[in-house]
Amino acid sequence: MARTFRIAALAILTLWFGSAGPVSAAPQDRPVRAVATFSILGDLVRQVGGSHVTVATLVGPDSDAHGLSPSPADARKLAEADIVFVNGLGLEGWFDRLIRASGTRAPVVVASAGVKPIPAQDEHAHEDGDHGHGHGDHAVDPHAWQDVANVRTYVANIRDGLAKVDPAHADAYRAAAAAYLAELDALERDVRAAIARIPPERRRIITTHDAFGYFAAAYGLRFIAPQGVSTDSEASPRDVAAIIRQIRKERVPAVFLENISDPRQMQQIARESGARVGGKVYSDALSAPGGPAATYLDLMRSNLKAFDAALMPG
C-alpha cells in the first residue's frame, strides 16, 4: 500500500514538474541554488560554496537518508536548482525517480565519483556460526564519508561542479576548497592519534547499522551491527541473539546509539549482553544546528570523543 502511494505521488509530481525547462548557468545577481541529498553532503557544499551558494537539503539533520519518501516540496527544490549533489554508491535509492518527477535540467554531481568503494559487509556473519542473514541489496557500502580521505574527493567534485555552473566565482571555490582540505588534513591526524591511544584489544564497537565500514578500514576500529548498510529493514531476533552472544564471547566494551535510529533495540542488546552504552554517534546525518555534530568536522570529532570516552580503560 505504501509503495503504491509513493508511485502515485511521484506520478502527480511528474504532472506538476515534468514540463520544467532547462536550467541555465546561475545568474550573476544571485547565489547559485544548490540542492544536496542529505545533511552531511549539504555541509560540504556550504564549506566550498560560501556566500556564493545557497544550499537546500532533501534529508535534514537527524534524519535517515536511506528511506526518503519524496514529497512535492522535494521535487520543487530540484526543479528550482542550478546544481544538484548526490552521494551515489546506492545511498539514495529514491533519487532517480524523484529527479525524473521533478523535471529539472540541473546538472547532477555525484560527490563520491572517484572514491574506491568497499563491499557491503555480510553484517551477520558472526563467529558463532550464524551466517547469511543480510538485510538489503547494496553491493557496496555507500558511507564513504566516514573515511576522511574520501571526503577530499567529495570536496574536489563539489568544487569542480560549482565552478562549472558559476565560472565567475571559480577562483573563490578553489580557494575555499583548498582551505577546507587543510582542515580535513588536521582532522585526519587527530582521528589517527585518538584511535592509536585506544588499546588494540578494546577497539571493538557495536552500532545500530553498518555505517562505519570505511572508518574501520581506514583507522582500525572494528564495528558490529545488527542491521546492514541500509536501515530499510529491521534485524531479526536471531540476528540480535547472535550479536549478544558475540559481545559476551569477545567482551566487546561498548554499544553506541546512532542519531538516525530507534535506540530501543540497541538498549536491549546492551542490557542483555552487559556491554556499556557509550552514548550517541553520528553516522548518516548531522545533528541539528547548535548540536554537537552540526558540521562534518564536528561530527567526526564528536564521534571520536564518544569512542575515546567509552573504550579507554579506567
PLY file of the C-alpha trace (Angstrom):
ply
format ascii 1.0
element vertex 314
property float x
property float y
property float z
element edge 313
property int vertex1
property int vertex2
end_header
0.00 0.00 0.00
2.77 2.43 0.96
4.66 1.59 -2.23
1.52 2.20 -4.35
1.02 5.55 -2.64
4.63 6.59 -3.34
4.30 5.64 -7.02
1.06 7.62 -7.31
2.62 10.60 -5.57
5.56 10.56 -7.95
3.17 10.39 -10.91
1.48 13.53 -9.59
4.86 15.19 -9.17
5.66 14.39 -12.79
2.48 16.15 -13.90
3.37 19.17 -11.77
7.03 19.47 -12.64
7.55 17.41 -15.79
7.38 20.48 -18.01
10.23 22.33 -16.30
12.66 23.71 -18.85
16.44 23.61 -18.88
18.24 25.38 -16.06
20.82 27.84 -17.34
24.03 28.83 -15.62
23.42 30.72 -12.41
22.87 34.46 -13.00
25.41 36.86 -11.60
22.92 38.76 -9.43
22.11 35.92 -7.04
23.82 32.94 -5.38
23.86 29.54 -7.02
20.91 27.44 -5.86
22.33 24.05 -4.88
20.46 21.01 -3.60
22.22 18.25 -1.66
20.51 14.98 -0.91
21.40 14.80 2.80
22.75 16.96 5.60
26.42 15.85 5.63
26.74 16.48 1.90
24.93 19.79 2.29
27.54 20.95 4.80
30.38 20.10 2.43
28.70 22.10 -0.33
28.35 25.07 2.05
32.02 24.88 3.00
33.10 25.11 -0.63
30.36 27.42 -1.88
30.46 30.01 0.88
28.43 33.14 0.25
28.13 32.40 -3.46
25.85 29.39 -2.91
22.58 28.71 -1.09
22.11 25.06 -0.13
18.87 23.16 0.39
18.89 19.54 1.57
16.32 16.85 0.88
17.08 14.88 4.06
17.82 17.12 7.01
19.69 16.75 10.32
18.97 13.70 12.49
17.11 12.07 9.58
17.77 8.88 7.62
18.92 9.32 4.03
18.25 5.69 3.13
14.47 5.83 3.13
13.16 9.22 2.00
9.56 9.27 0.72
9.71 12.15 -1.78
7.22 14.99 -1.47
6.09 17.79 -3.80
8.35 20.15 -1.84
11.36 17.91 -2.64
10.50 17.94 -6.34
10.11 21.72 -6.21
13.61 22.11 -4.73
15.07 20.11 -7.61
13.02 21.95 -10.21
14.40 25.29 -8.98
18.01 24.14 -8.54
21.02 25.27 -10.54
23.02 22.20 -9.47
22.28 19.02 -7.53
24.72 16.99 -5.42
24.20 13.31 -4.58
26.36 10.87 -2.65
25.93 7.95 -5.04
27.13 4.40 -4.22
23.50 3.34 -3.80
22.72 5.57 -0.81
19.80 7.41 -2.41
17.73 4.61 -3.89
14.82 7.01 -4.26
16.70 9.69 -6.19
16.30 8.59 -9.82
12.51 8.53 -9.52
12.48 11.94 -7.88
14.80 13.57 -10.43
12.56 12.32 -13.24
9.44 13.53 -11.47
10.88 16.99 -10.86
11.68 17.64 -14.50
14.83 19.52 -13.51
17.60 20.05 -16.02
20.14 20.99 -13.37
23.44 19.09 -13.62
23.80 16.28 -11.09
27.21 15.88 -9.44
27.99 12.52 -7.82
30.18 13.59 -4.91
31.69 10.14 -4.41
32.88 9.81 -8.03
36.48 8.63 -7.88
36.19 7.04 -4.43
37.24 3.42 -4.25
34.15 1.70 -2.80
34.32 -1.13 -0.33
31.91 -4.07 -0.43
28.91 -4.08 1.82
29.86 -6.34 4.69
27.97 -9.53 5.49
26.90 -7.89 8.70
25.57 -11.08 10.26
28.50 -13.40 9.52
29.10 -13.92 13.22
31.86 -16.08 14.54
29.42 -18.39 16.33
28.18 -19.73 13.01
25.14 -17.60 12.15
25.78 -16.60 8.54
23.98 -15.07 5.64
21.18 -13.04 7.18
21.78 -9.90 5.12
19.22 -7.08 5.11
19.28 -5.11 1.90
20.67 -5.32 -1.59
23.62 -2.95 -1.52
26.59 -4.30 -3.47
28.85 -1.62 -1.99
28.91 0.37 1.22
27.67 3.91 0.48
29.02 5.57 3.67
32.30 6.71 2.11
32.42 9.97 4.10
33.42 8.01 7.20
36.97 7.94 5.79
38.33 11.50 5.77
40.48 10.72 2.72
37.31 10.13 0.71
35.90 13.50 1.73
38.84 15.12 -0.05
37.41 13.57 -3.23
33.93 14.84 -2.37
35.31 18.37 -1.92
37.14 18.27 -5.27
33.97 17.13 -7.07
31.90 19.83 -5.36
34.49 22.48 -6.26
34.55 21.45 -9.90
30.76 21.24 -10.14
30.26 24.72 -8.71
32.98 26.19 -10.92
31.28 24.76 -13.99
27.85 26.30 -13.30
29.32 29.53 -11.89
32.67 30.18 -13.60
32.69 33.80 -12.42
33.43 32.58 -8.88
35.62 29.60 -9.78
38.64 31.10 -8.02
36.63 31.55 -4.82
35.52 27.91 -4.93
39.09 26.74 -5.46
40.33 28.83 -2.54
37.58 27.65 -0.20
38.19 24.03 -1.18
41.93 24.38 -0.53
41.29 25.87 2.92
38.83 23.12 3.78
41.22 20.40 2.59
43.75 21.74 5.11
41.12 21.35 7.83
40.49 17.78 6.68
44.23 17.04 6.92
44.23 18.25 10.53
41.11 16.20 11.27
42.63 13.02 9.90
45.75 13.48 12.03
43.52 13.84 15.10
41.49 10.75 14.19
44.59 8.58 13.83
46.11 9.90 17.06
42.88 9.28 19.00
42.49 5.69 17.76
46.16 4.97 18.45
45.58 5.81 22.12
42.90 3.12 22.49
44.36 -0.30 23.44
44.02 -2.67 20.46
42.00 -5.22 22.45
39.36 -2.57 23.17
38.89 -1.33 19.59
35.54 -3.08 19.14
32.18 -1.33 18.92
28.51 -2.20 18.40
26.48 0.30 16.36
22.91 0.31 15.09
23.58 -0.27 11.38
26.72 -0.92 9.38
27.65 2.70 8.59
31.28 2.66 9.72
32.94 0.24 7.30
35.15 2.91 5.76
36.12 4.20 9.21
37.02 0.67 10.27
39.11 0.03 7.16
40.96 3.34 7.43
41.53 3.66 11.18
41.48 0.21 12.74
38.30 0.03 14.82
36.05 -3.00 14.46
32.30 -2.41 14.17
29.48 -4.92 14.58
25.89 -4.01 13.65
22.51 -5.74 13.81
21.45 -4.02 10.57
23.29 -3.88 7.26
24.44 -0.83 5.32
20.82 0.25 4.84
18.26 0.97 7.57
15.37 -0.18 5.38
14.77 -3.39 7.35
14.99 -4.48 10.96
17.40 -7.07 12.30
15.67 -10.32 13.16
15.52 -11.76 16.70
18.01 -14.40 15.54
20.46 -11.69 14.42
20.12 -9.84 17.73
20.64 -13.03 19.75
23.76 -13.85 17.71
25.21 -10.40 18.36
24.52 -10.68 22.09
26.40 -13.98 22.14
29.26 -12.42 20.20
29.50 -9.45 22.57
29.70 -11.78 25.55
32.25 -14.05 23.87
34.54 -11.23 22.74
33.87 -8.91 25.67
33.01 -6.00 23.39
33.25 -2.91 25.62
30.53 -0.60 24.32
27.30 -0.19 22.38
26.69 3.13 20.59
23.34 4.64 19.63
23.05 6.43 16.28
21.17 9.68 15.92
19.09 8.36 12.99
17.92 5.12 14.65
15.40 3.92 17.19
17.51 3.30 20.31
15.35 0.52 21.80
16.99 -2.41 20.02
20.49 -1.28 20.97
19.42 -0.67 24.55
18.13 -4.25 24.63
21.44 -5.54 23.26
23.39 -3.58 25.88
21.11 -4.73 28.69
21.28 -8.42 27.75
24.97 -8.51 26.84
26.37 -6.41 29.67
28.09 -4.01 27.27
28.24 -0.36 28.22
26.07 2.18 26.40
28.71 4.52 25.03
26.47 7.39 24.00
25.26 8.77 20.69
27.27 8.69 17.47
26.53 10.35 14.15
26.66 8.15 11.08
24.40 9.30 8.23
23.26 12.73 9.40
24.40 15.84 11.20
22.84 16.99 14.43
20.55 19.98 14.46
22.27 23.39 14.29
23.83 24.16 17.65
24.21 20.45 18.44
27.45 18.53 18.84
27.65 17.48 15.17
26.32 20.45 13.24
29.08 20.17 10.59
31.05 17.28 9.13
34.16 18.26 11.10
32.11 18.44 14.30
30.50 15.07 13.50
33.84 13.30 13.23
35.22 14.95 16.36
32.06 14.19 18.34
32.26 10.52 17.36
35.95 10.41 18.30
35.15 11.86 21.70
32.44 9.25 22.28
34.71 6.38 21.20
37.53 7.60 23.41
35.31 8.02 26.47
33.78 4.54 26.18
36.77 2.50 25.03
39.65 3.87 27.04
40.26 1.79 30.19
39.78 3.38 33.56
0 1
1 2
2 3
3 4
4 5
5 6
6 7
7 8
8 9
9 10
10 11
11 12
12 13
13 14
14 15
15 16
16 17
17 18
18 19
19 20
20 21
21 22
22 23
23 24
24 25
25 26
26 27
27 28
28 29
29 30
30 31
31 32
32 33
33 34
34 35
35 36
36 37
37 38
38 39
39 40
40 41
41 42
42 43
43 44
44 45
45 46
46 47
47 48
48 49
49 50
50 51
51 52
52 53
53 54
54 55
55 56
56 57
57 58
58 59
59 60
60 61
61 62
62 63
63 64
64 65
65 66
66 67
67 68
68 69
69 70
70 71
71 72
72 73
73 74
74 75
75 76
76 77
77 78
78 79
79 80
80 81
81 82
82 83
83 84
84 85
85 86
86 87
87 88
88 89
89 90
90 91
91 92
92 93
93 94
94 95
95 96
96 97
97 98
98 99
99 100
100 101
101 102
102 103
103 104
104 105
105 106
106 107
107 108
108 109
109 110
110 111
111 112
112 113
113 114
114 115
115 116
116 117
117 118
118 119
119 120
120 121
121 122
122 123
123 124
124 125
125 126
126 127
127 128
128 129
129 130
130 131
131 132
132 133
133 134
134 135
135 136
136 137
137 138
138 139
139 140
140 141
141 142
142 143
143 144
144 145
145 146
146 147
147 148
148 149
149 150
150 151
151 152
152 153
153 154
154 155
155 156
156 157
157 158
158 159
159 160
160 161
161 162
162 163
163 164
164 165
165 166
166 167
167 168
168 169
169 170
170 171
171 172
172 173
173 174
174 175
175 176
176 177
177 178
178 179
179 180
180 181
181 182
182 183
183 184
184 185
185 186
186 187
187 188
188 189
189 190
190 191
191 192
192 193
193 194
194 195
195 196
196 197
197 198
198 199
199 200
200 201
201 202
202 203
203 204
204 205
205 206
206 207
207 208
208 209
209 210
210 211
211 212
212 213
213 214
214 215
215 216
216 217
217 218
218 219
219 220
220 221
221 222
222 223
223 224
224 225
225 226
226 227
227 228
228 229
229 230
230 231
231 232
232 233
233 234
234 235
235 236
236 237
237 238
238 239
239 240
240 241
241 242
242 243
243 244
244 245
245 246
246 247
247 248
248 249
249 250
250 251
251 252
252 253
253 254
254 255
255 256
256 257
257 258
258 259
259 260
260 261
261 262
262 263
263 264
264 265
265 266
266 267
267 268
268 269
269 270
270 271
271 272
272 273
273 274
274 275
275 276
276 277
277 278
278 279
279 280
280 281
281 282
282 283
283 284
284 285
285 286
286 287
287 288
288 289
289 290
290 291
291 292
292 293
293 294
294 295
295 296
296 297
297 298
298 299
299 300
300 301
301 302
302 303
303 304
304 305
305 306
306 307
307 308
308 309
309 310
310 311
311 312
312 313
